Amino acid sequence: MSTEELLVRVDQTRCVGTGQCARTAPDDLALGPNGRAYPRNPHATDRDLLTEAAELCPVEALSVHLAATGEQIAPAD
């Protein structure tokens, strides 16, 4: 696990609430009362799990960025 700080964003207008992201990275993502994902920990460090969670999102509502630069690292283009 990397210790580089990451910024996790969830586009609430795109999220359809499948919960795949929250099951993949439960320490950093959860489903809210509206059934949509939200970052529990907007500044996280588990790059592997968060990248996997972003890649699993069927509507690409989740994105992961390097906090220091804003560069998007997931999902991959």
Secondary structure, DSSP 4 states (H G I P E B T S, - for coil): ---S-EEEEE-TTT-----HHHHHSTTTEEE-TTS-EEESSSEE--HHHHHHHHHH-TT--EEEEETTT--EEES--
